[in-house]
Amino acid sequence: MEYSKVTKKGQVTIPLRLRKLLGIMTGEKVVFEVDGEKIMLKKAPKNPIADLVGLGKGVFGKSLDYQMRIRDEWE
């Protein structure tokens, strides 16, 4: 059985042995599930669509300026 303290901010450290066992890497997300008085921690499933959000940010400049420029081309 592994132990970890809860900080003032409600944070806990997942012991290294358990991170290795589940393959949890730095920056990855985890899921908490409550079952009665138990809290289960699972590695979050990968969501390839969520990883794409924001990739094109800034490509066209400010969106309103881009929209106005495109609309001007239609007229």
mmCIF file of the N, C-alpha and C atoms, coordinates in Angstrom:
data_MODEL
# 
_entry.id   MODEL 
# 
loop_
_atom_site.group_PDB 
_atom_site.id 
_atom_site.type_symbol 
_atom_site.label_atom_id 
_atom_site.label_alt_id 
_atom_site.label_comp_id 
_atom_site.label_asym_id 
_atom_site.label_entity_id 
_atom_site.label_seq_id 
_atom_site.pdbx_PDB_ins_code 
_atom_site.Cartn_x 
_atom_site.Cartn_y 
_atom_site.Cartn_z 
_atom_site.occupancy 
_atom_site.B_iso_or_equiv 
_atom_site.pdbx_formal_charge 
_atom_site.auth_seq_id 
_atom_site.auth_comp_id 
_atom_site.auth_asym_id 
_atom_site.auth_atom_id 
_atom_site.pdbx_PDB_model_num 
ATOM 1   N N  . MET A 1 1  ? 0.847   -1.178 0.000   1.00 0.00 ? 1  MET A N  1 
ATOM 2   C CA . MET A 1 1  ? 0.000   0.000  0.000   1.00 0.00 ? 1  MET A CA 1 
ATOM 3   C C  . MET A 1 1  ? 0.890   1.238  0.000   1.00 0.00 ? 1  MET A C  1 
ATOM 4   N N  . GLU A 1 2  ? 0.541   2.200  -0.830  1.00 0.00 ? 2  GLU A N  1 
ATOM 5   C CA . GLU A 1 2  ? 1.312   3.441  -0.968  1.00 0.00 ? 2  GLU A CA 1 
ATOM 6   C C  . GLU A 1 2  ? 0.576   4.584  -0.267  1.00 0.00 ? 2  GLU A C  1 
ATOM 7   N N  . TYR A 1 3  ? 1.337   5.523  0.282   1.00 0.00 ? 3  TYR A N  1 
ATOM 8   C CA . TYR A 1 3  ? 0.754   6.687  0.956   1.00 0.00 ? 3  TYR A CA 1 
ATOM 9   C C  . TYR A 1 3  ? 1.264   7.973  0.333   1.00 0.00 ? 3  TYR A C  1 
ATOM 10  N N  . SER A 1 4  ? 0.442   9.031  0.445   1.00 0.00 ? 4  SER A N  1 
ATOM 11  C CA . SER A 1 4  ? 0.835   10.349 -0.027  1.00 0.00 ? 4  SER A CA 1 
ATOM 12  C C  . SER A 1 4  ? 0.061   11.374 0.797   1.00 0.00 ? 4  SER A C  1 
ATOM 13  N N  . LYS A 1 5  ? 0.703   12.509 1.115   1.00 0.00 ? 5  LYS A N  1 
ATOM 14  C CA . LYS A 1 5  ? 0.029   13.563 1.881   1.00 0.00 ? 5  LYS A CA 1 
ATOM 15  C C  . LYS A 1 5  ? -0.746  14.479 0.950   1.00 0.00 ? 5  LYS A C  1 
ATOM 16  N N  . VAL A 1 6  ? -1.832  15.057 1.474   1.00 0.00 ? 6  VAL A N  1 
ATOM 17  C CA . VAL A 1 6  ? -2.602  16.048 0.739   1.00 0.00 ? 6  VAL A CA 1 
ATOM 18  C C  . VAL A 1 6  ? -2.058  17.426 1.136   1.00 0.00 ? 6  VAL A C  1 
ATOM 19  N N  . THR A 1 7  ? -1.722  18.263 0.136   1.00 0.00 ? 7  THR A N  1 
ATOM 20  C CA . THR A 1 7  ? -1.190  19.600 0.414   1.00 0.00 ? 7  THR A CA 1 
ATOM 21  C C  . THR A 1 7  ? -2.331  20.570 0.723   1.00 0.00 ? 7  THR A C  1 
ATOM 22  N N  . LYS A 1 8  ? -1.974  21.792 1.089   1.00 0.00 ? 8  LYS A N  1 
ATOM 23  C CA . LYS A 1 8  ? -2.969  22.829 1.361   1.00 0.00 ? 8  LYS A CA 1 
ATOM 24  C C  . LYS A 1 8  ? -3.872  23.072 0.166   1.00 0.00 ? 8  LYS A C  1 
ATOM 25  N N  . LYS A 1 9  ? -3.326  22.890 -1.028  1.00 0.00 ? 9  LYS A N  1 
ATOM 26  C CA . LYS A 1 9  ? -4.082  23.111 -2.261  1.00 0.00 ? 9  LYS A CA 1 
ATOM 27  C C  . LYS A 1 9  ? -4.873  21.873 -2.698  1.00 0.00 ? 9  LYS A C  1 
ATOM 28  N N  . GLY A 1 10 ? -4.858  20.817 -1.883  1.00 0.00 ? 10 GLY A N  1 
ATOM 29  C CA . GLY A 1 10 ? -5.597  19.606 -2.222  1.00 0.00 ? 10 GLY A CA 1 
ATOM 30  C C  . GLY A 1 10 ? -4.872  18.704 -3.201  1.00 0.00 ? 10 GLY A C  1 
ATOM 31  N N  . GLN A 1 11 ? -3.577  18.920 -3.364  1.00 0.00 ? 11 GLN A N  1 
ATOM 32  C CA . GLN A 1 11 ? -2.804  18.122 -4.310  1.00 0.00 ? 11 GLN A CA 1 
ATOM 33  C C  . GLN A 1 11 ? -2.142  16.934 -3.614  1.00 0.00 ? 11 GLN A C  1 
ATOM 34  N N  . VAL A 1 12 ? -1.974  15.858 -4.360  1.00 0.00 ? 12 VAL A N  1 
ATOM 35  C CA . VAL A 1 12 ? -1.234  14.688 -3.873  1.00 0.00 ? 12 VAL A CA 1 
ATOM 36  C C  . VAL A 1 12 ? -0.237  14.267 -4.940  1.00 0.00 ? 12 VAL A C  1 
ATOM 37  N N  . THR A 1 13 ? 0.796   13.608 -4.527  1.00 0.00 ? 13 THR A N  1 
ATOM 38  C CA . THR A 1 13 ? 1.782   13.067 -5.467  1.00 0.00 ? 13 THR A CA 1 
ATOM 39  C C  . THR A 1 13 ? 1.474   11.596 -5.687  1.00 0.00 ? 13 THR A C  1 
ATOM 40  N N  . ILE A 1 14 ? 1.375   11.206 -6.943  1.00 0.00 ? 14 ILE A N  1 
ATOM 41  C CA . ILE A 1 14 ? 1.185   9.788  -7.262  1.00 0.00 ? 14 ILE A CA 1 
ATOM 42  C C  . ILE A 1 14 ? 2.564   9.139  -7.153  1.00 0.00 ? 14 ILE A C  1 
ATOM 43  N N  . PRO A 1 15 ? 2.707   8.142  -6.293  1.00 0.00 ? 15 PRO A N  1 
ATOM 44  C CA . PRO A 1 15 ? 4.016   7.509  -6.127  1.00 0.00 ? 15 PRO A CA 1 
ATOM 45  C C  . PRO A 1 15 ? 4.588   7.001  -7.459  1.00 0.00 ? 15 PRO A C  1 
ATOM 46  N N  . LEU A 1 16 ? 5.901   7.111  -7.595  1.00 0.00 ? 16 LEU A N  1 
ATOM 47  C CA . LEU A 1 16 ? 6.593   6.740  -8.826  1.00 0.00 ? 16 LEU A CA 1 
ATOM 48  C C  . LEU A 1 16 ? 6.267   5.318  -9.272  1.00 0.00 ? 16 LEU A C  1 
ATOM 49  N N  . ARG A 1 17 ? 6.243   4.390  -8.336  1.00 0.00 ? 17 ARG A N  1 
ATOM 50  C CA . ARG A 1 17 ? 5.968   2.989  -8.677  1.00 0.00 ? 17 ARG A CA 1 
ATOM 51  C C  . ARG A 1 17 ? 4.603   2.864  -9.363  1.00 0.00 ? 17 ARG A C  1 
ATOM 52  N N  . LEU A 1 18 ? 3.603   3.603  -8.871  1.00 0.00 ? 18 LEU A N  1 
ATOM 53  C CA . LEU A 1 18 ? 2.265   3.533  -9.447  1.00 0.00 ? 18 LEU A CA 1 
ATOM 54  C C  . LEU A 1 18 ? 2.198   4.256  -10.792 1.00 0.00 ? 18 LEU A C  1 
ATOM 55  N N  . ARG A 1 19 ? 2.919   5.383  -10.917 1.00 0.00 ? 19 ARG A N  1 
ATOM 56  C CA . ARG A 1 19 ? 2.971   6.086  -12.216 1.00 0.00 ? 19 ARG A CA 1 
ATOM 57  C C  . ARG A 1 19 ? 3.579   5.186  -13.274 1.00 0.00 ? 19 ARG A C  1 
ATOM 58  N N  . LYS A 1 20 ? 4.651   4.474  -12.914 1.00 0.00 ? 20 LYS A N  1 
ATOM 59  C CA . LYS A 1 20 ? 5.289   3.556  -13.863 1.00 0.00 ? 20 LYS A CA 1 
ATOM 60  C C  . LYS A 1 20 ? 4.352   2.398  -14.205 1.00 0.00 ? 20 LYS A C  1 
ATOM 61  N N  . LEU A 1 21 ? 3.663   1.891  -13.200 1.00 0.00 ? 21 LEU A N  1 
ATOM 62  C CA . LEU A 1 21 ? 2.749   0.761  -13.394 1.00 0.00 ? 21 LEU A CA 1 
ATOM 63  C C  . LEU A 1 21 ? 1.640   1.119  -14.382 1.00 0.00 ? 21 LEU A C  1 
ATOM 64  N N  . LEU A 1 22 ? 1.106   2.340  -14.286 1.00 0.00 ? 22 LEU A N  1 
ATOM 65  C CA . LEU A 1 22 ? 0.032   2.786  -15.172 1.00 0.00 ? 22 LEU A CA 1 
ATOM 66  C C  . LEU A 1 22 ? 0.543   3.490  -16.424 1.00 0.00 ? 22 LEU A C  1 
ATOM 67  N N  . GLY A 1 23 ? 1.838   3.785  -16.474 1.00 0.00 ? 23 GLY A N  1 
ATOM 68  C CA . GLY A 1 23 ? 2.397   4.480  -17.631 1.00 0.00 ? 23 GLY A CA 1 
ATOM 69  C C  . GLY A 1 23 ? 1.986   5.945  -17.681 1.00 0.00 ? 23 GLY A C  1 
ATOM 70  N N  . ILE A 1 24 ? 1.815   6.559  -16.514 1.00 0.00 ? 24 ILE A N  1 
ATOM 71  C CA . ILE A 1 24 ? 1.421   7.972  -16.455 1.00 0.00 ? 24 ILE A CA 1 
ATOM 72  C C  . ILE A 1 24 ? 2.671   8.834  -16.564 1.00 0.00 ? 24 ILE A C  1 
ATOM 73  N N  . MET A 1 25 ? 2.712   9.665  -17.602 1.00 0.00 ? 25 MET A N  1 
ATOM 74  C CA . MET A 1 25 ? 3.859   10.529 -17.839 1.00 0.00 ? 25 MET A CA 1 
ATOM 75  C C  . MET A 1 25 ? 3.520   11.962 -17.421 1.00 0.00 ? 25 MET A C  1 
ATOM 76  N N  . THR A 1 26 ? 4.542   12.783 -17.228 1.00 0.00 ? 26 THR A N  1 
ATOM 77  C CA . THR A 1 26 ? 4.367   14.179 -16.876 1.00 0.00 ? 26 THR A CA 1 
ATOM 78  C C  . THR A 1 26 ? 3.478   14.875 -17.902 1.00 0.00 ? 26 THR A C  1 
ATOM 79  N N  . GLY A 1 27 ? 2.481   15.610 -17.432 1.00 0.00 ? 27 GLY A N  1 
ATOM 80  C CA . GLY A 1 27 ? 1.590   16.355 -18.307 1.00 0.00 ? 27 GLY A CA 1 
ATOM 81  C C  . GLY A 1 27 ? 0.360   15.589 -18.761 1.00 0.00 ? 27 GLY A C  1 
ATOM 82  N N  . GLU A 1 28 ? 0.340   14.275 -18.556 1.00 0.00 ? 28 GLU A N  1 
ATOM 83  C CA . GLU A 1 28 ? -0.825  13.498 -18.944 1.00 0.00 ? 28 GLU A CA 1 
ATOM 84  C C  . GLU A 1 28 ? -1.951  13.703 -17.938 1.00 0.00 ? 28 GLU A C  1 
ATOM 85  N N  . LYS A 1 29 ? -3.169  13.445 -18.383 1.00 0.00 ? 29 LYS A N  1 
ATOM 86  C CA . LYS A 1 29 ? -4.335  13.611 -17.529 1.00 0.00 ? 29 LYS A CA 1 
ATOM 87  C C  . LYS A 1 29 ? -4.719  12.294 -16.884 1.00 0.00 ? 29 LYS A C  1 
ATOM 88  N N  . VAL A 1 30 ? -5.359  12.415 -15.714 1.00 0.00 ? 30 VAL A N  1 
ATOM 89  C CA . VAL A 1 30 ? -5.890  11.256 -15.012 1.00 0.00 ? 30 VAL A CA 1 
ATOM 90  C C  . VAL A 1 30 ? -7.370  11.504 -14.742 1.00 0.00 ? 30 VAL A C  1 
ATOM 91  N N  . VAL A 1 31 ? -8.095  10.437 -14.470 1.00 0.00 ? 31 VAL A N  1 
ATOM 92  C CA . VAL A 1 31 ? -9.524  10.500 -14.193 1.00 0.00 ? 31 VAL A CA 1 
ATOM 93  C C  . VAL A 1 31 ? -9.758  10.008 -12.769 1.00 0.00 ? 31 VAL A C  1 
ATOM 94  N N  . PHE A 1 32 ? -10.614 10.729 -12.036 1.00 0.00 ? 32 PHE A N  1 
ATOM 95  C CA . PHE A 1 32 ? -10.993 10.307 -10.692 1.00 0.00 ? 32 PHE A CA 1 
ATOM 96  C C  . PHE A 1 32 ? -12.427 9.797  -10.735 1.00 0.00 ? 32 PHE A C  1 
ATOM 97  N N  . GLU A 1 33 ? -12.663 8.637  -10.132 1.00 0.00 ? 33 GLU A N  1 
ATOM 98  C CA . GLU A 1 33 ? -14.006 8.084  -10.017 1.00 0.00 ? 33 GLU A CA 1 
ATOM 99  C C  . GLU A 1 33 ? -14.266 7.784  -8.546  1.00 0.00 ? 33 GLU A C  1 
ATOM 100 N N  . VAL A 1 34 ? -15.463 8.124  -8.082  1.00 0.00 ? 34 VAL A N  1 
ATOM 101 C CA . VAL A 1 34 ? -15.836 7.888  -6.690  1.00 0.00 ? 34 VAL A CA 1 
ATOM 102 C C  . VAL A 1 34 ? -16.728 6.657  -6.631  1.00 0.00 ? 34 VAL A C  1 
ATOM 103 N N  . ASP A 1 35 ? -16.388 5.752  -5.725  1.00 0.00 ? 35 ASP A N  1 
ATOM 104 C CA . ASP A 1 35 ? -17.168 4.533  -5.508  1.00 0.00 ? 35 ASP A CA 1 
ATOM 105 C C  . ASP A 1 35 ? -17.376 4.411  -4.001  1.00 0.00 ? 35 ASP A C  1 
ATOM 106 N N  . GLY A 1 36 ? -18.496 4.931  -3.525  1.00 0.00 ? 36 GLY A N  1 
ATOM 107 C CA . GLY A 1 36 ? -18.740 4.937  -2.081  1.00 0.00 ? 36 GLY A CA 1 
ATOM 108 C C  . GLY A 1 36 ? -17.741 5.849  -1.395  1.00 0.00 ? 36 GLY A C  1 
ATOM 109 N N  . GLU A 1 37 ? -16.916 5.283  -0.534  1.00 0.00 ? 37 GLU A N  1 
ATOM 110 C CA . GLU A 1 37 ? -15.889 6.060  0.164   1.00 0.00 ? 37 GLU A CA 1 
ATOM 111 C C  . GLU A 1 37 ? -14.511 5.897  -0.475  1.00 0.00 ? 37 GLU A C  1 
ATOM 112 N N  . LYS A 1 38 ? -14.469 5.318  -1.663  1.00 0.00 ? 38 LYS A N  1 
ATOM 113 C CA . LYS A 1 38 ? -13.206 5.108  -2.366  1.00 0.00 ? 38 LYS A CA 1 
ATOM 114 C C  . LYS A 1 38 ? -13.089 6.105  -3.514  1.00 0.00 ? 38 LYS A C  1 
ATOM 115 N N  . ILE A 1 39 ? -11.875 6.535  -3.776  1.00 0.00 ? 39 ILE A N  1 
ATOM 116 C CA . ILE A 1 39 ? -11.577 7.345  -4.958  1.00 0.00 ? 39 ILE A CA 1 
ATOM 117 C C  . ILE A 1 39 ? -10.635 6.518  -5.816  1.00 0.00 ? 39 ILE A C  1 
ATOM 118 N N  . MET A 1 40 ? -11.045 6.266  -7.055  1.00 0.00 ? 40 MET A N  1 
ATOM 119 C CA . MET A 1 40 ? -10.204 5.495  -7.971  1.00 0.00 ? 40 MET A CA 1 
ATOM 120 C C  . MET A 1 40 ? -9.550  6.454  -8.955  1.00 0.00 ? 40 MET A C  1 
ATOM 121 N N  . LEU A 1 41 ? -8.281  6.259  -9.173  1.00 0.00 ? 41 LEU A N  1 
ATOM 122 C CA . LEU A 1 41 ? -7.520  7.079  -10.107 1.00 0.00 ? 41 LEU A CA 1 
ATOM 123 C C  . LEU A 1 41 ? -7.173  6.207  -11.311 1.00 0.00 ? 41 LEU A C  1 
ATOM 124 N N  . LYS A 1 42 ? -7.499  6.713  -12.503 1.00 0.00 ? 42 LYS A N  1 
ATOM 125 C CA . LYS A 1 42 ? -7.189  5.976  -13.733 1.00 0.00 ? 42 LYS A CA 1 
ATOM 126 C C  . LYS A 1 42 ? -6.486  6.910  -14.705 1.00 0.00 ? 42 LYS A C  1 
ATOM 127 N N  . LYS A 1 43 ? -5.681  6.328  -15.553 1.00 0.00 ? 43 LYS A N  1 
ATOM 128 C CA . LYS A 1 43 ? -5.065  7.093  -16.625 1.00 0.00 ? 43 LYS A CA 1 
ATOM 129 C C  . LYS A 1 43 ? -6.167  7.487  -17.604 1.00 0.00 ? 43 LYS A C  1 
ATOM 130 N N  . ALA A 1 44 ? -6.226  8.757  -17.960 1.00 0.00 ? 44 ALA A N  1 
ATOM 131 C CA . ALA A 1 44 ? -7.268  9.233  -18.869 1.00 0.00 ? 44 ALA A CA 1 
ATOM 132 C C  . ALA A 1 44 ? -7.016  8.683  -20.263 1.00 0.00 ? 44 ALA A C  1 
ATOM 133 N N  . PRO A 1 45 ? -8.089  8.313  -20.959 1.00 0.00 ? 45 PRO A N  1 
ATOM 134 C CA . PRO A 1 45 ? -7.907  7.836  -22.331 1.00 0.00 ? 45 PRO A CA 1 
ATOM 135 C C  . PRO A 1 45 ? -7.432  8.965  -23.228 1.00 0.00 ? 45 PRO A C  1 
ATOM 136 N N  . LYS A 1 46 ? -6.640  8.630  -24.201 1.00 0.00 ? 46 LYS A N  1 
ATOM 137 C CA . LYS A 1 46 ? -6.142  9.632  -25.145 1.00 0.00 ? 46 LYS A CA 1 
ATOM 138 C C  . LYS A 1 46 ? -7.289  10.072 -26.043 1.00 0.00 ? 46 LYS A C  1 
ATOM 139 N N  . ASN A 1 47 ? -7.388  11.368 -26.275 1.00 0.00 ? 47 ASN A N  1 
ATOM 140 C CA . ASN A 1 47 ? -8.415  11.919 -27.151 1.00 0.00 ? 47 ASN A CA 1 
ATOM 141 C C  . ASN A 1 47 ? -7.702  12.677 -28.262 1.00 0.00 ? 47 ASN A C  1 
ATOM 142 N N  . PRO A 1 48 ? -7.484  12.036 -29.407 1.00 0.00 ? 48 PRO A N  1 
ATOM 143 C CA . PRO A 1 48 ? -6.726  12.688 -30.473 1.00 0.00 ? 48 PRO A CA 1 
ATOM 144 C C  . PRO A 1 48 ? -7.382  13.959 -30.993 1.00 0.00 ? 48 PRO A C  1 
ATOM 145 N N  . ILE A 1 49 ? -8.707  14.056 -30.924 1.00 0.00 ? 49 ILE A N  1 
ATOM 146 C CA . ILE A 1 49 ? -9.393  15.258 -31.385 1.00 0.00 ? 49 ILE A CA 1 
ATOM 147 C C  . ILE A 1 49 ? -9.079  16.431 -30.458 1.00 0.00 ? 49 ILE A C  1 
ATOM 148 N N  . ALA A 1 50 ? -9.084  16.188 -29.157 1.00 0.00 ? 50 ALA A N  1 
ATOM 149 C CA . ALA A 1 50 ? -8.801  17.254 -28.194 1.00 0.00 ? 50 ALA A CA 1 
ATOM 150 C C  . ALA A 1 50 ? -7.382  17.798 -28.375 1.00 0.00 ? 50 ALA A C  1 
ATOM 151 N N  . ASP A 1 51 ? -6.467  16.951 -28.815 1.00 0.00 ? 51 ASP A N  1 
ATOM 152 C CA . ASP A 1 51 ? -5.092  17.390 -29.036 1.00 0.00 ? 51 ASP A CA 1 
ATOM 153 C C  . ASP A 1 51 ? -4.978  18.373 -30.191 1.00 0.00 ? 51 ASP A C  1 
ATOM 154 N N  . LEU A 1 52 ? -5.968  18.396 -31.094 1.00 0.00 ? 52 LEU A N  1 
ATOM 155 C CA . LEU A 1 52 ? -5.934  19.283 -32.252 1.00 0.00 ? 52 LEU A CA 1 
ATOM 156 C C  . LEU A 1 52 ? -6.465  20.680 -31.950 1.00 0.00 ? 52 LEU A C  1 
ATOM 157 N N  . VAL A 1 53 ? -7.204  20.813 -30.853 1.00 0.00 ? 53 VAL A N  1 
ATOM 158 C CA . VAL A 1 53 ? -7.812  22.108 -30.516 1.00 0.00 ? 53 VAL A CA 1 
ATOM 159 C C  . VAL A 1 53 ? -6.724  23.160 -30.326 1.00 0.00 ? 53 VAL A C  1 
ATOM 160 N N  . GLY A 1 54 ? -6.862  24.272 -31.032 1.00 0.00 ? 54 GLY A N  1 
ATOM 161 C CA . GLY A 1 54 ? -5.940  25.389 -30.883 1.00 0.00 ? 54 GLY A CA 1 
ATOM 162 C C  . GLY A 1 54 ? -4.712  25.334 -31.769 1.00 0.00 ? 54 GLY A C  1 
ATOM 163 N N  . LEU A 1 55 ? -4.532  24.283 -32.553 1.00 0.00 ? 55 LEU A N  1 
ATOM 164 C CA . LEU A 1 55 ? -3.331  24.179 -33.386 1.00 0.00 ? 55 LEU A CA 1 
ATOM 165 C C  . LEU A 1 55 ? -3.231  25.294 -34.421 1.00 0.00 ? 55 LEU A C  1 
ATOM 166 N N  . GLY A 1 56 ? -4.364  25.761 -34.936 1.00 0.00 ? 56 GLY A N  1 
ATOM 167 C CA . GLY A 1 56 ? -4.341  26.791 -35.974 1.00 0.00 ? 56 GLY A CA 1 
ATOM 168 C C  . GLY A 1 56 ? -4.427  28.210 -35.443 1.00 0.00 ? 56 GLY A C  1 
ATOM 169 N N  . LYS A 1 57 ? -4.355  28.353 -34.129 1.00 0.00 ? 57 LYS A N  1 
ATOM 170 C CA . LYS A 1 57 ? -4.495  29.672 -33.532 1.00 0.00 ? 57 LYS A CA 1 
ATOM 171 C C  . LYS A 1 57 ? -3.432  30.627 -34.072 1.00 0.00 ? 57 LYS A C  1 
ATOM 172 N N  . GLY A 1 58 ? -3.888  31.767 -34.561 1.00 0.00 ? 58 GLY A N  1 
ATOM 173 C CA . GLY A 1 58 ? -2.983  32.789 -35.052 1.00 0.00 ? 58 GLY A CA 1 
ATOM 174 C C  . GLY A 1 58 ? -2.578  32.642 -36.511 1.00 0.00 ? 58 GLY A C  1 
ATOM 175 N N  . VAL A 1 59 ? -2.954  31.548 -37.151 1.00 0.00 ? 59 VAL A N  1 
ATOM 176 C CA . VAL A 1 59 ? -2.567  31.326 -38.543 1.00 0.00 ? 59 VAL A CA 1 
ATOM 177 C C  . VAL A 1 59 ? -3.147  32.405 -39.451 1.00 0.00 ? 59 VAL A C  1 
ATOM 178 N N  . PHE A 1 60 ? -4.393  32.782 -39.213 1.00 0.00 ? 60 PHE A N  1 
ATOM 179 C CA . PHE A 1 60 ? -5.056  33.777 -40.044 1.00 0.00 ? 60 PHE A CA 1 
ATOM 180 C C  . PHE A 1 60 ? -5.086  35.159 -39.393 1.00 0.00 ? 60 PHE A C  1 
ATOM 181 N N  . GLY A 1 61 ? -4.347  35.367 -38.326 1.00 0.00 ? 61 GLY A N  1 
ATOM 182 C CA . GLY A 1 61 ? -4.395  36.642 -37.604 1.00 0.00 ? 61 GLY A CA 1 
ATOM 183 C C  . GLY A 1 61 ? -5.636  36.679 -36.736 1.00 0.00 ? 61 GLY A C  1 
ATOM 184 N N  . LYS A 1 62 ? -6.100  37.865 -36.421 1.00 0.00 ? 62 LYS A N  1 
ATOM 185 C CA . LYS A 1 62 ? -7.305  37.986 -35.610 1.00 0.00 ? 62 LYS A CA 1 
ATOM 186 C C  . LYS A 1 62 ? -8.499  37.546 -36.442 1.00 0.00 ? 62 LYS A C  1 
ATOM 187 N N  . SER A 1 63 ? -9.375  36.754 -35.860 1.00 0.00 ? 63 SER A N  1 
ATOM 188 C CA . SER A 1 63 ? -10.467 36.149 -36.617 1.00 0.00 ? 63 SER A CA 1 
ATOM 189 C C  . SER A 1 63 ? -11.412 37.186 -37.216 1.00 0.00 ? 63 SER A C  1 
ATOM 190 N N  . LEU A 1 64 ? -11.721 38.260 -36.514 1.00 0.00 ? 64 LEU A N  1 
ATOM 191 C CA . LEU A 1 64 ? -12.636 39.263 -37.054 1.00 0.00 ? 64 LEU A CA 1 
ATOM 192 C C  . LEU A 1 64 ? -12.020 39.955 -38.271 1.00 0.00 ? 64 LEU A C  1 
ATOM 193 N N  . ASP A 1 65 ? -10.736 40.286 -38.200 1.00 0.00 ? 65 ASP A N  1 
ATOM 194 C CA . ASP A 1 65 ? -10.046 40.900 -39.349 1.00 0.00 ? 65 ASP A CA 1 
ATOM 195 C C  . ASP A 1 65 ? -10.073 39.952 -40.551 1.00 0.00 ? 65 ASP A C  1 
ATOM 196 N N  . TYR A 1 66 ? -9.827  38.679 -40.307 1.00 0.00 ? 66 TYR A N  1 
ATOM 197 C CA . TYR A 1 66 ? -9.833  37.680 -41.370 1.00 0.00 ? 66 TYR A CA 1 
ATOM 198 C C  . TYR A 1 66 ? -11.222 37.574 -41.998 1.00 0.00 ? 66 TYR A C  1 
ATOM 199 N N  . GLN A 1 67 ? -12.255 37.527 -41.149 1.00 0.00 ? 67 GLN A N  1 
ATOM 200 C CA . GLN A 1 67 ? -13.625 37.435 -41.665 1.00 0.00 ? 67 GLN A CA 1 
ATOM 201 C C  . GLN A 1 67 ? -13.972 38.641 -42.529 1.00 0.00 ? 67 GLN A C  1 
ATOM 202 N N  . MET A 1 68 ? -13.607 39.821 -42.091 1.00 0.00 ? 68 MET A N  1 
ATOM 203 C CA . MET A 1 68 ? -13.909 41.035 -42.852 1.00 0.00 ? 68 MET A CA 1 
ATOM 204 C C  . MET A 1 68 ? -13.180 41.019 -44.204 1.00 0.00 ? 68 MET A C  1 
ATOM 205 N N  . ARG A 1 69 ? -11.930 40.556 -44.213 1.00 0.00 ? 69 ARG A N  1 
ATOM 206 C CA . ARG A 1 69 ? -11.150 40.501 -45.450 1.00 0.00 ? 69 ARG A CA 1 
ATOM 207 C C  . ARG A 1 69 ? -11.785 39.517 -46.433 1.00 0.00 ? 69 ARG A C  1 
ATOM 208 N N  . ILE A 1 70 ? -12.208 38.368 -45.941 1.00 0.00 ? 70 ILE A N  1 
ATOM 209 C CA . ILE A 1 70 ? -12.844 37.358 -46.790 1.00 0.00 ? 70 ILE A CA 1 
ATOM 210 C C  . ILE A 1 70 ? -14.168 37.888 -47.336 1.00 0.00 ? 70 ILE A C  1 
ATOM 211 N N  . ARG A 1 71 ? -14.952 38.552 -46.501 1.00 0.00 ? 71 ARG A N  1 
ATOM 212 C CA . ARG A 1 71 ? -16.241 39.080 -46.936 1.00 0.00 ? 71 ARG A CA 1 
ATOM 213 C C  . ARG A 1 71 ? -16.053 40.149 -48.014 1.00 0.00 ? 71 ARG A C  1 
ATOM 214 N N  . ASP A 1 72 ? -15.002 40.966 -47.866 1.00 0.00 ? 72 ASP A N  1 
ATOM 215 C CA . ASP A 1 72 ? -14.710 41.980 -48.875 1.00 0.00 ? 72 ASP A CA 1 
ATOM 216 C C  . ASP A 1 72 ? -14.398 41.331 -50.226 1.00 0.00 ? 72 ASP A C  1 
ATOM 217 N N  . GLU A 1 73 ? -13.742 40.180 -50.203 1.00 0.00 ? 73 GLU A N  1 
ATOM 218 C CA . GLU A 1 73 ? -13.416 39.488 -51.447 1.00 0.00 ? 73 GLU A CA 1 
ATOM 219 C C  . GLU A 1 73 ? -14.668 38.950 -52.135 1.00 0.00 ? 73 GLU A C  1 
ATOM 220 N N  . TRP A 1 74 ? -15.718 38.644 -51.391 1.00 0.00 ? 74 TRP A N  1 
ATOM 221 C CA . TRP A 1 74 ? -16.953 38.114 -51.975 1.00 0.00 ? 74 TRP A CA 1 
ATOM 222 C C  . TRP A 1 74 ? -17.713 39.176 -52.748 1.00 0.00 ? 74 TRP A C  1 
ATOM 223 N N  . GLU A 1 75 ? -17.559 40.421 -52.361 1.00 0.00 ? 75 GLU A N  1 
ATOM 224 C CA . GLU A 1 75 ? -18.358 41.490 -52.974 1.00 0.00 ? 75 GLU A CA 1 
ATOM 225 C C  . GLU A 1 75 ? -17.788 41.989 -54.260 1.00 0.00 ? 75 GLU A C  1 
# 
